[in-house]
Amino acid sequence: MQKTLASGQPRLLYRGQSDKKYTLLPSIARHPQEHTGGDISSLERGLIDEFKRLSLRELEFVPESDFEWLFLAQHHGLPTRLLDWSTNPLVGLYFAVESRDECDGKVYMTRQVVSDQPDLFDFRTADTLAKSVFAIQPKQRTVIFVRPRYKDRRYHNQASVFSCPARPYEDLVSSLEGDLDEFIVPGTLKPRLRERLRTLSVSASFIYPGLDGIASEVKSLEHDPVHYGRKRIVTATLDLKL
């Protein structure tokens, strides 16, 4: 397993966040301490077990490993220790400018080796995970990056990679110290950058394939000052010609 983790060339990964004040804290660790009893790993195990039990009848393809269950749960909004990253810088930028124009966004960039073999890792217990995966190099490696195998258009379009930390209650900034760059995106530039990304076919309907993404994109256009301003200019020009 150690050779597998160490193999491959490092890749640049990107993560965009709409508010520069947001940390790289996994969603499972954002729950109030009193709700978890201080045991985040047990909370995560319980959520995943319940998600498995209730979702089996809805799935066309059943995940083959516990990591794949984590990917699927994260994909549908369940709190986990995972954080979404992308090998596509435009996807990272999209998430930085997607919303909250009143504040500056941020794009994180890191260079990491990405594993294509999530089935090597067993999530059944956090103790097993910590002892097997993260005990390989406990000082050098406190987080691994894994590409999901689960077939999904959203994963494909977003060029998804997930970070999985040994300690889900810690901000990844400390784990990636020395291997992390940050780029601030001024809030005033967000509408213009969204429009530019749209011309490059990176929009809500691409990031979130399906009718929900299409509806979200159409809805957002009416409130986007750059797009709406251009629409008014075009309409006025047509009126003059008529």
Contacts in CASP RR format, 6 or more apart in sequence:
PFRMAT RR
TARGET T0000
AUTHOR 0000-0000-0000
METHOD contacts of the structure
MODEL  1
MQKTLASGQPRLLYRGQSDKKYTLLPSIARHPQEHTGGDISSLERGLIDE
FKRLSLRELEFVPESDFEWLFLAQHHGLPTRLLDWSTNPLVGLYFAVESR
DECDGKVYMTRQVVSDQPDLFDFRTADTLAKSVFAIQPKQRTVIFVRPRY
KDRRYHNQASVFSCPARPYEDLVSSLEGDLDEFIVPGTLKPRLRERLRTL
SVSASFIYPGLDGIASEVKSLEHDPVHYGRKRIVTATLDLKL
1 120 0 8 1.000
1 132 0 8 1.000
1 133 0 8 1.000
1 136 0 8 1.000
2 136 0 8 1.000
2 137 0 8 1.000
4 115 0 8 1.000
4 117 0 8 1.000
4 120 0 8 1.000
5 113 0 8 1.000
5 115 0 8 1.000
5 136 0 8 1.000
5 141 0 8 1.000
5 144 0 8 1.000
6 113 0 8 1.000
7 113 0 8 1.000
8 113 0 8 1.000
9 113 0 8 1.000
10 111 0 8 1.000
10 112 0 8 1.000
10 113 0 8 1.000
11 87 0 8 1.000
11 111 0 8 1.000
11 112 0 8 1.000
11 113 0 8 1.000
11 114 0 8 1.000
11 161 0 8 1.000
12 87 0 8 1.000
12 89 0 8 1.000
12 109 0 8 1.000
12 110 0 8 1.000
12 111 0 8 1.000
13 85 0 8 1.000
13 86 0 8 1.000
13 87 0 8 1.000
13 109 0 8 1.000
13 110 0 8 1.000
13 111 0 8 1.000
13 112 0 8 1.000
13 114 0 8 1.000
13 145 0 8 1.000
13 161 0 8 1.000
14 85 0 8 1.000
14 86 0 8 1.000
14 87 0 8 1.000
14 88 0 8 1.000
14 89 0 8 1.000
14 91 0 8 1.000
14 92 0 8 1.000
14 93 0 8 1.000
14 107 0 8 1.000
14 108 0 8 1.000
14 109 0 8 1.000
15 24 0 8 1.000
15 83 0 8 1.000
15 84 0 8 1.000
15 85 0 8 1.000
15 86 0 8 1.000
15 92 0 8 1.000
15 95 0 8 1.000
15 107 0 8 1.000
15 108 0 8 1.000
16 92 0 8 1.000
16 93 0 8 1.000
16 94 0 8 1.000
16 95 0 8 1.000
16 96 0 8 1.000
16 105 0 8 1.000
16 106 0 8 1.000
16 107 0 8 1.000
16 108 0 8 1.000
17 95 0 8 1.000
17 96 0 8 1.000
17 105 0 8 1.000
17 106 0 8 1.000
17 107 0 8 1.000
17 108 0 8 1.000
18 95 0 8 1.000
18 96 0 8 1.000
18 97 0 8 1.000
18 98 0 8 1.000
18 99 0 8 1.000
18 100 0 8 1.000
18 103 0 8 1.000
18 105 0 8 1.000
19 100 0 8 1.000
19 103 0 8 1.000
19 104 0 8 1.000
19 105 0 8 1.000
19 106 0 8 1.000
20 103 0 8 1.000
20 104 0 8 1.000
20 105 0 8 1.000
20 106 0 8 1.000
20 184 0 8 1.000
20 185 0 8 1.000
21 103 0 8 1.000
22 106 0 8 1.000
23 171 0 8 1.000
23 173 0 8 1.000
24 83 0 8 1.000
24 108 0 8 1.000
24 171 0 8 1.000
24 172 0 8 1.000
24 173 0 8 1.000
24 176 0 8 1.000
25 170 0 8 1.000
25 171 0 8 1.000
25 172 0 8 1.000
26 79 0 8 1.000
26 80 0 8 1.000
26 81 0 8 1.000
26 82 0 8 1.000
26 83 0 8 1.000
26 165 0 8 1.000
26 168 0 8 1.000
26 172 0 8 1.000
27 74 0 8 1.000
27 77 0 8 1.000
27 79 0 8 1.000
27 80 0 8 1.000
28 40 0 8 1.000
28 43 0 8 1.000
28 44 0 8 1.000
28 47 0 8 1.000
28 79 0 8 1.000
28 80 0 8 1.000
28 81 0 8 1.000
28 168 0 8 1.000
29 40 0 8 1.000
29 81 0 8 1.000
29 168 0 8 1.000
29 169 0 8 1.000
29 170 0 8 1.000
30 79 0 8 1.000
31 40 0 8 1.000
31 43 0 8 1.000
31 79 0 8 1.000
35 43 0 8 1.000
36 42 0 8 1.000
36 43 0 8 1.000
37 43 0 8 1.000
40 81 0 8 1.000
40 168 0 8 1.000
40 169 0 8 1.000
41 125 0 8 1.000
41 126 0 8 1.000
41 127 0 8 1.000
41 168 0 8 1.000
42 126 0 8 1.000
44 79 0 8 1.000
44 80 0 8 1.000
44 81 0 8 1.000
44 126 0 8 1.000
44 168 0 8 1.000
45 124 0 8 1.000
45 125 0 8 1.000
45 126 0 8 1.000
47 73 0 8 1.000
47 78 0 8 1.000
47 79 0 8 1.000
47 80 0 8 1.000
48 66 0 8 1.000
48 69 0 8 1.000
48 70 0 8 1.000
48 73 0 8 1.000
48 78 0 8 1.000
48 80 0 8 1.000
48 123 0 8 1.000
51 69 0 8 1.000
51 72 0 8 1.000
51 73 0 8 1.000
51 78 0 8 1.000
52 69 0 8 1.000
55 72 0 8 1.000
56 62 0 8 1.000
61 150 0 8 1.000
61 151 0 8 1.000
63 69 0 8 1.000
63 71 0 8 1.000
63 72 0 8 1.000
63 150 0 8 1.000
64 119 0 8 1.000
64 149 0 8 1.000
65 118 0 8 1.000
65 119 0 8 1.000
65 121 0 8 1.000
65 122 0 8 1.000
65 123 0 8 1.000
66 121 0 8 1.000
66 122 0 8 1.000
66 123 0 8 1.000
66 124 0 8 1.000
67 118 0 8 1.000
67 119 0 8 1.000
67 121 0 8 1.000
67 123 0 8 1.000
67 146 0 8 1.000
67 148 0 8 1.000
67 164 0 8 1.000
68 118 0 8 1.000
68 119 0 8 1.000
68 148 0 8 1.000
68 149 0 8 1.000
68 150 0 8 1.000
69 123 0 8 1.000
70 80 0 8 1.000
70 81 0 8 1.000
70 82 0 8 1.000
70 123 0 8 1.000
70 162 0 8 1.000
70 164 0 8 1.000
71 82 0 8 1.000
71 118 0 8 1.000
71 148 0 8 1.000
71 150 0 8 1.000
71 155 0 8 1.000
71 162 0 8 1.000
72 150 0 8 1.000
73 80 0 8 1.000
74 80 0 8 1.000
74 82 0 8 1.000
74 84 0 8 1.000
74 162 0 8 1.000
75 150 0 8 1.000
75 152 0 8 1.000
75 154 0 8 1.000
75 155 0 8 1.000
81 164 0 8 1.000
81 165 0 8 1.000
81 168 0 8 1.000
82 162 0 8 1.000
82 163 0 8 1.000
82 164 0 8 1.000
83 162 0 8 1.000
83 163 0 8 1.000
83 172 0 8 1.000
84 158 0 8 1.000
84 160 0 8 1.000
84 161 0 8 1.000
84 162 0 8 1.000
85 110 0 8 1.000
85 145 0 8 1.000
85 160 0 8 1.000
85 161 0 8 1.000
85 162 0 8 1.000
85 163 0 8 1.000
86 92 0 8 1.000
86 158 0 8 1.000
86 159 0 8 1.000
86 160 0 8 1.000
86 161 0 8 1.000
87 114 0 8 1.000
87 159 0 8 1.000
87 161 0 8 1.000
88 158 0 8 1.000
88 159 0 8 1.000
89 107 0 8 1.000
89 109 0 8 1.000
90 197 0 8 1.000
90 200 0 8 1.000
90 202 0 8 1.000
91 157 0 8 1.000
91 158 0 8 1.000
91 159 0 8 1.000
91 202 0 8 1.000
91 207 0 8 1.000
92 107 0 8 1.000
93 107 0 8 1.000
93 185 0 8 1.000
93 193 0 8 1.000
93 197 0 8 1.000
93 202 0 8 1.000
94 194 0 8 1.000
94 197 0 8 1.000
94 202 0 8 1.000
94 203 0 8 1.000
94 207 0 8 1.000
96 105 0 8 1.000
96 106 0 8 1.000
96 107 0 8 1.000
96 185 0 8 1.000
97 105 0 8 1.000
97 185 0 8 1.000
97 187 0 8 1.000
97 189 0 8 1.000
97 190 0 8 1.000
97 193 0 8 1.000
97 194 0 8 1.000
97 197 0 8 1.000
98 194 0 8 1.000
98 204 0 8 1.000
100 187 0 8 1.000
100 190 0 8 1.000
101 187 0 8 1.000
101 188 0 8 1.000
101 190 0 8 1.000
101 191 0 8 1.000
102 187 0 8 1.000
103 187 0 8 1.000
104 184 0 8 1.000
104 185 0 8 1.000
104 186 0 8 1.000
104 187 0 8 1.000
105 184 0 8 1.000
105 185 0 8 1.000
105 186 0 8 1.000
105 187 0 8 1.000
105 190 0 8 1.000
106 182 0 8 1.000
106 183 0 8 1.000
106 184 0 8 1.000
106 185 0 8 1.000
107 182 0 8 1.000
107 183 0 8 1.000
107 185 0 8 1.000
108 180 0 8 1.000
108 181 0 8 1.000
108 182 0 8 1.000
108 183 0 8 1.000
109 180 0 8 1.000
109 181 0 8 1.000
109 182 0 8 1.000
109 183 0 8 1.000
110 176 0 8 1.000
110 179 0 8 1.000
110 180 0 8 1.000
110 181 0 8 1.000
111 179 0 8 1.000
112 145 0 8 1.000
112 179 0 8 1.000
113 145 0 8 1.000
114 145 0 8 1.000
114 146 0 8 1.000
114 147 0 8 1.000
114 161 0 8 1.000
115 144 0 8 1.000
115 145 0 8 1.000
115 146 0 8 1.000
115 147 0 8 1.000
116 146 0 8 1.000
116 147 0 8 1.000
116 149 0 8 1.000
118 146 0 8 1.000
118 147 0 8 1.000
118 148 0 8 1.000
118 149 0 8 1.000
119 149 0 8 1.000
121 129 0 8 1.000
121 132 0 8 1.000
121 133 0 8 1.000
121 144 0 8 1.000
121 146 0 8 1.000
121 164 0 8 1.000
122 128 0 8 1.000
122 129 0 8 1.000
122 132 0 8 1.000
123 129 0 8 1.000
129 166 0 8 1.000
130 166 0 8 1.000
133 144 0 8 1.000
133 164 0 8 1.000
133 166 0 8 1.000
134 141 0 8 1.000
134 142 0 8 1.000
134 144 0 8 1.000
134 166 0 8 1.000
138 166 0 8 1.000
142 165 0 8 1.000
142 166 0 8 1.000
142 167 0 8 1.000
142 175 0 8 1.000
143 163 0 8 1.000
143 164 0 8 1.000
143 165 0 8 1.000
143 166 0 8 1.000
143 172 0 8 1.000
143 175 0 8 1.000
143 176 0 8 1.000
144 163 0 8 1.000
144 164 0 8 1.000
145 161 0 8 1.000
145 162 0 8 1.000
145 163 0 8 1.000
145 164 0 8 1.000
146 161 0 8 1.000
146 162 0 8 1.000
146 164 0 8 1.000
147 160 0 8 1.000
147 161 0 8 1.000
147 162 0 8 1.000
148 155 0 8 1.000
148 160 0 8 1.000
148 162 0 8 1.000
153 209 0 8 1.000
153 210 0 8 1.000
154 160 0 8 1.000
154 207 0 8 1.000
154 208 0 8 1.000
154 209 0 8 1.000
157 206 0 8 1.000
157 207 0 8 1.000
157 209 0 8 1.000
158 207 0 8 1.000
163 172 0 8 1.000
165 172 0 8 1.000
165 175 0 8 1.000
167 175 0 8 1.000
173 180 0 8 1.000
185 193 0 8 1.000
191 224 0 8 1.000
191 225 0 8 1.000
191 226 0 8 1.000
191 227 0 8 1.000
192 226 0 8 1.000
194 203 0 8 1.000
194 224 0 8 1.000
194 226 0 8 1.000
194 227 0 8 1.000
195 224 0 8 1.000
195 226 0 8 1.000
195 227 0 8 1.000
195 230 0 8 1.000
197 203 0 8 1.000
198 227 0 8 1.000
203 217 0 8 1.000
204 213 0 8 1.000
204 214 0 8 1.000
204 216 0 8 1.000
204 217 0 8 1.000
204 220 0 8 1.000
205 213 0 8 1.000
205 214 0 8 1.000
205 216 0 8 1.000
205 217 0 8 1.000
207 213 0 8 1.000
208 216 0 8 1.000
221 227 0 8 1.000
221 228 0 8 1.000
221 231 0 8 1.000
222 228 0 8 1.000
END
